[in-house]
Amino acid sequence: MFKIAVVGAPDTVIGFKALGLDTFPVRGEAEARAVFKELTRSEREAEYAIIYIEEGLAQALTAEIDRFKDSPRPAIILIPGKDGSLGLGQSALTAAVERAVGANIL
């Protein structure tokens, strides 16, 4: 059975733990990069179907995240942090729909 991971600031991920998701609280971009690299290692990659990552941290991990944009698993989904949305999640969703459909239907 596949798992779901959540990577972000401790304040952001704490609520997801109550839902039974695997949470990975990080305190900065370097720590987020290390955790993301570990989660997407080839033997762990088959373990996680979805990785939620806080938008603020995702900005620093663009190159790493882009490796999975055309891959069915793991799905990388950007979520807003405690300070609100940066609009990156919506932009990523729009780009994915454009690739799938061939036009921006949103």
Phi and psi in radians as a Rosetta constraint file:
Dihedral C 1 N 2 CA 2 C 2 CIRCULARHARMONIC -1.388 0.35
Dihedral N 2 CA 2 C 2 N 3 CIRCULARHARMONIC 2.718 0.35
Dihedral C 2 N 3 CA 3 C 3 CIRCULARHARMONIC -1.984 0.35
Dihedral N 3 CA 3 C 3 N 4 CIRCULARHARMONIC 2.930 0.35
Dihedral C 3 N 4 CA 4 C 4 CIRCULARHARMONIC -2.147 0.35
Dihedral N 4 CA 4 C 4 N 5 CIRCULARHARMONIC 2.291 0.35
Dihedral C 4 N 5 CA 5 C 5 CIRCULARHARMONIC -1.972 0.35
Dihedral N 5 CA 5 C 5 N 6 CIRCULARHARMONIC 2.597 0.35
Dihedral C 5 N 6 CA 6 C 6 CIRCULARHARMONIC -2.242 0.35
Dihedral N 6 CA 6 C 6 N 7 CIRCULARHARMONIC 2.145 0.35
Dihedral C 6 N 7 CA 7 C 7 CIRCULARHARMONIC -2.033 0.35
Dihedral N 7 CA 7 C 7 N 8 CIRCULARHARMONIC 2.210 0.35
Dihedral C 7 N 8 CA 8 C 8 CIRCULARHARMONIC 3.076 0.35
Dihedral N 8 CA 8 C 8 N 9 CIRCULARHARMONIC -3.044 0.35
Dihedral C 8 N 9 CA 9 C 9 CIRCULARHARMONIC -1.086 0.35
Dihedral N 9 CA 9 C 9 N 10 CIRCULARHARMONIC 2.647 0.35
Dihedral C 9 N 10 CA 10 C 10 CIRCULARHARMONIC -0.932 0.35
Dihedral N 10 CA 10 C 10 N 11 CIRCULARHARMONIC -0.704 0.35
Dihedral C 10 N 11 CA 11 C 11 CIRCULARHARMONIC -1.135 0.35
Dihedral N 11 CA 11 C 11 N 12 CIRCULARHARMONIC -0.516 0.35
Dihedral C 11 N 12 CA 12 C 12 CIRCULARHARMONIC -1.372 0.35
Dihedral N 12 CA 12 C 12 N 13 CIRCULARHARMONIC -0.726 0.35
Dihedral C 12 N 13 CA 13 C 13 CIRCULARHARMONIC -1.536 0.35
Dihedral N 13 CA 13 C 13 N 14 CIRCULARHARMONIC -0.252 0.35
Dihedral C 13 N 14 CA 14 C 14 CIRCULARHARMONIC -1.036 0.35
Dihedral N 14 CA 14 C 14 N 15 CIRCULARHARMONIC -0.668 0.35
Dihedral C 14 N 15 CA 15 C 15 CIRCULARHARMONIC -1.177 0.35
Dihedral N 15 CA 15 C 15 N 16 CIRCULARHARMONIC -0.532 0.35
Dihedral C 15 N 16 CA 16 C 16 CIRCULARHARMONIC -1.221 0.35
Dihedral N 16 CA 16 C 16 N 17 CIRCULARHARMONIC -0.476 0.35
Dihedral C 16 N 17 CA 17 C 17 CIRCULARHARMONIC -1.101 0.35
Dihedral N 17 CA 17 C 17 N 18 CIRCULARHARMONIC -0.647 0.35
Dihedral C 17 N 18 CA 18 C 18 CIRCULARHARMONIC -1.128 0.35
Dihedral N 18 CA 18 C 18 N 19 CIRCULARHARMONIC -0.416 0.35
Dihedral C 18 N 19 CA 19 C 19 CIRCULARHARMONIC -1.498 0.35
Dihedral N 19 CA 19 C 19 N 20 CIRCULARHARMONIC -0.064 0.35
Dihedral C 19 N 20 CA 20 C 20 CIRCULARHARMONIC 1.602 0.35
Dihedral N 20 CA 20 C 20 N 21 CIRCULARHARMONIC 0.171 0.35
Dihedral C 20 N 21 CA 21 C 21 CIRCULARHARMONIC -1.456 0.35
Dihedral N 21 CA 21 C 21 N 22 CIRCULARHARMONIC 2.699 0.35
Dihedral C 21 N 22 CA 22 C 22 CIRCULARHARMONIC -1.361 0.35
Dihedral N 22 CA 22 C 22 N 23 CIRCULARHARMONIC 2.066 0.35
Dihedral C 22 N 23 CA 23 C 23 CIRCULARHARMONIC -1.859 0.35
Dihedral N 23 CA 23 C 23 N 24 CIRCULARHARMONIC 2.505 0.35
Dihedral C 23 N 24 CA 24 C 24 CIRCULARHARMONIC -2.278 0.35
Dihedral N 24 CA 24 C 24 N 25 CIRCULARHARMONIC 1.506 0.35
Dihedral C 24 N 25 CA 25 C 25 CIRCULARHARMONIC -1.245 0.35
Dihedral N 25 CA 25 C 25 N 26 CIRCULARHARMONIC 2.284 0.35
Dihedral C 25 N 26 CA 26 C 26 CIRCULARHARMONIC -2.221 0.35
Dihedral N 26 CA 26 C 26 N 27 CIRCULARHARMONIC 2.750 0.35
Dihedral C 26 N 27 CA 27 C 27 CIRCULARHARMONIC -2.013 0.35
Dihedral N 27 CA 27 C 27 N 28 CIRCULARHARMONIC 0.282 0.35
Dihedral C 27 N 28 CA 28 C 28 CIRCULARHARMONIC 3.010 0.35
Dihedral N 28 CA 28 C 28 N 29 CIRCULARHARMONIC 3.055 0.35
Dihedral C 28 N 29 CA 29 C 29 CIRCULARHARMONIC -1.136 0.35
Dihedral N 29 CA 29 C 29 N 30 CIRCULARHARMONIC -0.701 0.35
Dihedral C 29 N 30 CA 30 C 30 CIRCULARHARMONIC -1.107 0.35
Dihedral N 30 CA 30 C 30 N 31 CIRCULARHARMONIC -0.753 0.35
Dihedral C 30 N 31 CA 31 C 31 CIRCULARHARMONIC -1.187 0.35
Dihedral N 31 CA 31 C 31 N 32 CIRCULARHARMONIC -0.668 0.35
Dihedral C 31 N 32 CA 32 C 32 CIRCULARHARMONIC -1.111 0.35
Dihedral N 32 CA 32 C 32 N 33 CIRCULARHARMONIC -0.721 0.35
Dihedral C 32 N 33 CA 33 C 33 CIRCULARHARMONIC -1.073 0.35
Dihedral N 33 CA 33 C 33 N 34 CIRCULARHARMONIC -0.768 0.35
Dihedral C 33 N 34 CA 34 C 34 CIRCULARHARMONIC -1.121 0.35
Dihedral N 34 CA 34 C 34 N 35 CIRCULARHARMONIC -0.753 0.35
Dihedral C 34 N 35 CA 35 C 35 CIRCULARHARMONIC -1.159 0.35
Dihedral N 35 CA 35 C 35 N 36 CIRCULARHARMONIC -0.777 0.35
Dihedral C 35 N 36 CA 36 C 36 CIRCULARHARMONIC -1.077 0.35
Dihedral N 36 CA 36 C 36 N 37 CIRCULARHARMONIC -0.730 0.35
Dihedral C 36 N 37 CA 37 C 37 CIRCULARHARMONIC -1.071 0.35
Dihedral N 37 CA 37 C 37 N 38 CIRCULARHARMONIC -0.724 0.35
Dihedral C 37 N 38 CA 38 C 38 CIRCULARHARMONIC -1.156 0.35
Dihedral N 38 CA 38 C 38 N 39 CIRCULARHARMONIC -0.745 0.35
Dihedral C 38 N 39 CA 39 C 39 CIRCULARHARMONIC -1.163 0.35
Dihedral N 39 CA 39 C 39 N 40 CIRCULARHARMONIC -0.496 0.35
Dihedral C 39 N 40 CA 40 C 40 CIRCULARHARMONIC -1.803 0.35
Dihedral N 40 CA 40 C 40 N 41 CIRCULARHARMONIC 0.170 0.35
Dihedral C 40 N 41 CA 41 C 41 CIRCULARHARMONIC -1.030 0.35
Dihedral N 41 CA 41 C 41 N 42 CIRCULARHARMONIC 2.553 0.35
Dihedral C 41 N 42 CA 42 C 42 CIRCULARHARMONIC -0.916 0.35
Dihedral N 42 CA 42 C 42 N 43 CIRCULARHARMONIC -0.729 0.35
Dihedral C 42 N 43 CA 43 C 43 CIRCULARHARMONIC -1.332 0.35
Dihedral N 43 CA 43 C 43 N 44 CIRCULARHARMONIC -0.447 0.35
Dihedral C 43 N 44 CA 44 C 44 CIRCULARHARMONIC -1.530 0.35
Dihedral N 44 CA 44 C 44 N 45 CIRCULARHARMONIC -0.420 0.35
Dihedral C 44 N 45 CA 45 C 45 CIRCULARHARMONIC -0.996 0.35
Dihedral N 45 CA 45 C 45 N 46 CIRCULARHARMONIC -0.645 0.35
Dihedral C 45 N 46 CA 46 C 46 CIRCULARHARMONIC -1.247 0.35
Dihedral N 46 CA 46 C 46 N 47 CIRCULARHARMONIC -0.251 0.35
Dihedral C 46 N 47 CA 47 C 47 CIRCULARHARMONIC -1.415 0.35
Dihedral N 47 CA 47 C 47 N 48 CIRCULARHARMONIC -0.668 0.35
Dihedral C 47 N 48 CA 48 C 48 CIRCULARHARMONIC -1.876 0.35
Dihedral N 48 CA 48 C 48 N 49 CIRCULARHARMONIC 2.125 0.35
Dihedral C 48 N 49 CA 49 C 49 CIRCULARHARMONIC -1.495 0.35
Dihedral N 49 CA 49 C 49 N 50 CIRCULARHARMONIC -0.562 0.35
Dihedral C 49 N 50 CA 50 C 50 CIRCULARHARMONIC -2.344 0.35
Dihedral N 50 CA 50 C 50 N 51 CIRCULARHARMONIC 2.369 0.35
Dihedral C 50 N 51 CA 51 C 51 CIRCULARHARMONIC -2.179 0.35
Dihedral N 51 CA 51 C 51 N 52 CIRCULARHARMONIC 1.972 0.35
Dihedral C 51 N 52 CA 52 C 52 CIRCULARHARMONIC -1.514 0.35
Dihedral N 52 CA 52 C 52 N 53 CIRCULARHARMONIC 2.352 0.35
Dihedral C 52 N 53 CA 53 C 53 CIRCULARHARMONIC -2.389 0.35
Dihedral N 53 CA 53 C 53 N 54 CIRCULARHARMONIC 2.396 0.35
Dihedral C 53 N 54 CA 54 C 54 CIRCULARHARMONIC -1.085 0.35
Dihedral N 54 CA 54 C 54 N 55 CIRCULARHARMONIC 2.380 0.35
Dihedral C 54 N 55 CA 55 C 55 CIRCULARHARMONIC -0.970 0.35
Dihedral N 55 CA 55 C 55 N 56 CIRCULARHARMONIC -0.754 0.35
Dihedral C 55 N 56 CA 56 C 56 CIRCULARHARMONIC -1.035 0.35
Dihedral N 56 CA 56 C 56 N 57 CIRCULARHARMONIC -0.645 0.35
Dihedral C 56 N 57 CA 57 C 57 CIRCULARHARMONIC -1.378 0.35
Dihedral N 57 CA 57 C 57 N 58 CIRCULARHARMONIC -0.568 0.35
Dihedral C 57 N 58 CA 58 C 58 CIRCULARHARMONIC -1.104 0.35
Dihedral N 58 CA 58 C 58 N 59 CIRCULARHARMONIC -0.522 0.35
Dihedral C 58 N 59 CA 59 C 59 CIRCULARHARMONIC -0.990 0.35
Dihedral N 59 CA 59 C 59 N 60 CIRCULARHARMONIC -0.684 0.35
Dihedral C 59 N 60 CA 60 C 60 CIRCULARHARMONIC -1.389 0.35
Dihedral N 60 CA 60 C 60 N 61 CIRCULARHARMONIC -0.263 0.35
Dihedral C 60 N 61 CA 61 C 61 CIRCULARHARMONIC -1.918 0.35
Dihedral N 61 CA 61 C 61 N 62 CIRCULARHARMONIC 0.388 0.35
Dihedral C 61 N 62 CA 62 C 62 CIRCULARHARMONIC -0.943 0.35
Dihedral N 62 CA 62 C 62 N 63 CIRCULARHARMONIC -0.813 0.35
Dihedral C 62 N 63 CA 63 C 63 CIRCULARHARMONIC -1.107 0.35
Dihedral N 63 CA 63 C 63 N 64 CIRCULARHARMONIC -0.725 0.35
Dihedral C 63 N 64 CA 64 C 64 CIRCULARHARMONIC -1.191 0.35
Dihedral N 64 CA 64 C 64 N 65 CIRCULARHARMONIC -0.719 0.35
Dihedral C 64 N 65 CA 65 C 65 CIRCULARHARMONIC -1.195 0.35
Dihedral N 65 CA 65 C 65 N 66 CIRCULARHARMONIC -0.675 0.35
Dihedral C 65 N 66 CA 66 C 66 CIRCULARHARMONIC -1.041 0.35
Dihedral N 66 CA 66 C 66 N 67 CIRCULARHARMONIC -0.429 0.35
Dihedral C 66 N 67 CA 67 C 67 CIRCULARHARMONIC -1.068 0.35
Dihedral N 67 CA 67 C 67 N 68 CIRCULARHARMONIC -0.407 0.35
Dihedral C 67 N 68 CA 68 C 68 CIRCULARHARMONIC -1.901 0.35
Dihedral N 68 CA 68 C 68 N 69 CIRCULARHARMONIC 0.110 0.35
Dihedral C 68 N 69 CA 69 C 69 CIRCULARHARMONIC -1.155 0.35
Dihedral N 69 CA 69 C 69 N 70 CIRCULARHARMONIC -0.471 0.35
Dihedral C 69 N 70 CA 70 C 70 CIRCULARHARMONIC -1.840 0.35
Dihedral N 70 CA 70 C 70 N 71 CIRCULARHARMONIC 0.139 0.35
Dihedral C 70 N 71 CA 71 C 71 CIRCULARHARMONIC -1.719 0.35
Dihedral N 71 CA 71 C 71 N 72 CIRCULARHARMONIC 2.402 0.35
Dihedral C 71 N 72 CA 72 C 72 CIRCULARHARMONIC -1.232 0.35
Dihedral N 72 CA 72 C 72 N 73 CIRCULARHARMONIC -0.424 0.35
Dihedral C 72 N 73 CA 73 C 73 CIRCULARHARMONIC -2.586 0.35
Dihedral N 73 CA 73 C 73 N 74 CIRCULARHARMONIC 2.315 0.35
Dihedral C 73 N 74 CA 74 C 74 CIRCULARHARMONIC -1.422 0.35
Dihedral N 74 CA 74 C 74 N 75 CIRCULARHARMONIC 2.587 0.35
Dihedral C 74 N 75 CA 75 C 75 CIRCULARHARMONIC -1.407 0.35
Dihedral N 75 CA 75 C 75 N 76 CIRCULARHARMONIC 2.218 0.35
Dihedral C 75 N 76 CA 76 C 76 CIRCULARHARMONIC -1.771 0.35
Dihedral N 76 CA 76 C 76 N 77 CIRCULARHARMONIC 2.060 0.35
Dihedral C 76 N 77 CA 77 C 77 CIRCULARHARMONIC -2.109 0.35
Dihedral N 77 CA 77 C 77 N 78 CIRCULARHARMONIC 2.217 0.35
Dihedral C 77 N 78 CA 78 C 78 CIRCULARHARMONIC -1.522 0.35
Dihedral N 78 CA 78 C 78 N 79 CIRCULARHARMONIC 2.349 0.35
Dihedral C 78 N 79 CA 79 C 79 CIRCULARHARMONIC -2.152 0.35
Dihedral N 79 CA 79 C 79 N 80 CIRCULARHARMONIC 2.639 0.35
Dihedral C 79 N 80 CA 80 C 80 CIRCULARHARMONIC -1.242 0.35
Dihedral N 80 CA 80 C 80 N 81 CIRCULARHARMONIC 2.657 0.35
Dihedral C 80 N 81 CA 81 C 81 CIRCULARHARMONIC -1.538 0.35
Dihedral N 81 CA 81 C 81 N 82 CIRCULARHARMONIC -3.000 0.35
Dihedral C 81 N 82 CA 82 C 82 CIRCULARHARMONIC -1.155 0.35
Dihedral N 82 CA 82 C 82 N 83 CIRCULARHARMONIC -0.353 0.35
Dihedral C 82 N 83 CA 83 C 83 CIRCULARHARMONIC -1.545 0.35
Dihedral N 83 CA 83 C 83 N 84 CIRCULARHARMONIC 0.022 0.35
Dihedral C 83 N 84 CA 84 C 84 CIRCULARHARMONIC 1.854 0.35
Dihedral N 84 CA 84 C 84 N 85 CIRCULARHARMONIC 3.135 0.35
Dihedral C 84 N 85 CA 85 C 85 CIRCULARHARMONIC -1.418 0.35
Dihedral N 85 CA 85 C 85 N 86 CIRCULARHARMONIC 2.535 0.35
Dihedral C 85 N 86 CA 86 C 86 CIRCULARHARMONIC -1.743 0.35
Dihedral N 86 CA 86 C 86 N 87 CIRCULARHARMONIC -0.062 0.35
Dihedral C 86 N 87 CA 87 C 87 CIRCULARHARMONIC 1.499 0.35
Dihedral N 87 CA 87 C 87 N 88 CIRCULARHARMONIC 0.000 0.35
Dihedral C 87 N 88 CA 88 C 88 CIRCULARHARMONIC -1.228 0.35
Dihedral N 88 CA 88 C 88 N 89 CIRCULARHARMONIC -0.642 0.35
Dihedral C 88 N 89 CA 89 C 89 CIRCULARHARMONIC -1.112 0.35
Dihedral N 89 CA 89 C 89 N 90 CIRCULARHARMONIC -0.765 0.35
Dihedral C 89 N 90 CA 90 C 90 CIRCULARHARMONIC -1.131 0.35
Dihedral N 90 CA 90 C 90 N 91 CIRCULARHARMONIC -0.700 0.35
Dihedral C 90 N 91 CA 91 C 91 CIRCULARHARMONIC -1.103 0.35
Dihedral N 91 CA 91 C 91 N 92 CIRCULARHARMONIC -0.731 0.35
Dihedral C 91 N 92 CA 92 C 92 CIRCULARHARMONIC -1.145 0.35
Dihedral N 92 CA 92 C 92 N 93 CIRCULARHARMONIC -0.696 0.35
Dihedral C 92 N 93 CA 93 C 93 CIRCULARHARMONIC -1.129 0.35
Dihedral N 93 CA 93 C 93 N 94 CIRCULARHARMONIC -0.766 0.35
Dihedral C 93 N 94 CA 94 C 94 CIRCULARHARMONIC -1.059 0.35
Dihedral N 94 CA 94 C 94 N 95 CIRCULARHARMONIC -0.760 0.35
Dihedral C 94 N 95 CA 95 C 95 CIRCULARHARMONIC -1.119 0.35
Dihedral N 95 CA 95 C 95 N 96 CIRCULARHARMONIC -0.703 0.35
Dihedral C 95 N 96 CA 96 C 96 CIRCULARHARMONIC -1.131 0.35
Dihedral N 96 CA 96 C 96 N 97 CIRCULARHARMONIC -0.715 0.35
Dihedral C 96 N 97 CA 97 C 97 CIRCULARHARMONIC -1.144 0.35
Dihedral N 97 CA 97 C 97 N 98 CIRCULARHARMONIC -0.730 0.35
Dihedral C 97 N 98 CA 98 C 98 CIRCULARHARMONIC -1.053 0.35
Dihedral N 98 CA 98 C 98 N 99 CIRCULARHARMONIC -0.738 0.35
Dihedral C 98 N 99 CA 99 C 99 CIRCULARHARMONIC -1.134 0.35
Dihedral N 99 CA 99 C 99 N 100 CIRCULARHARMONIC -0.700 0.35
Dihedral C 99 N 100 CA 100 C 100 CIRCULARHARMONIC -1.292 0.35
Dihedral N 100 CA 100 C 100 N 101 CIRCULARHARMONIC -0.722 0.35
Dihedral C 100 N 101 CA 101 C 101 CIRCULARHARMONIC -1.707 0.35
Dihedral N 101 CA 101 C 101 N 102 CIRCULARHARMONIC -0.511 0.35
Dihedral C 101 N 102 CA 102 C 102 CIRCULARHARMONIC 1.724 0.35
Dihedral N 102 CA 102 C 102 N 103 CIRCULARHARMONIC -0.048 0.35
Dihedral C 102 N 103 CA 103 C 103 CIRCULARHARMONIC -2.700 0.35
Dihedral N 103 CA 103 C 103 N 104 CIRCULARHARMONIC 2.764 0.35
Dihedral C 103 N 104 CA 104 C 104 CIRCULARHARMONIC -1.435 0.35
Dihedral N 104 CA 104 C 104 N 105 CIRCULARHARMONIC 1.843 0.35
Dihedral C 104 N 105 CA 105 C 105 CIRCULARHARMONIC -1.745 0.35
Dihedral N 105 CA 105 C 105 N 106 CIRCULARHARMONIC -0.004 0.35
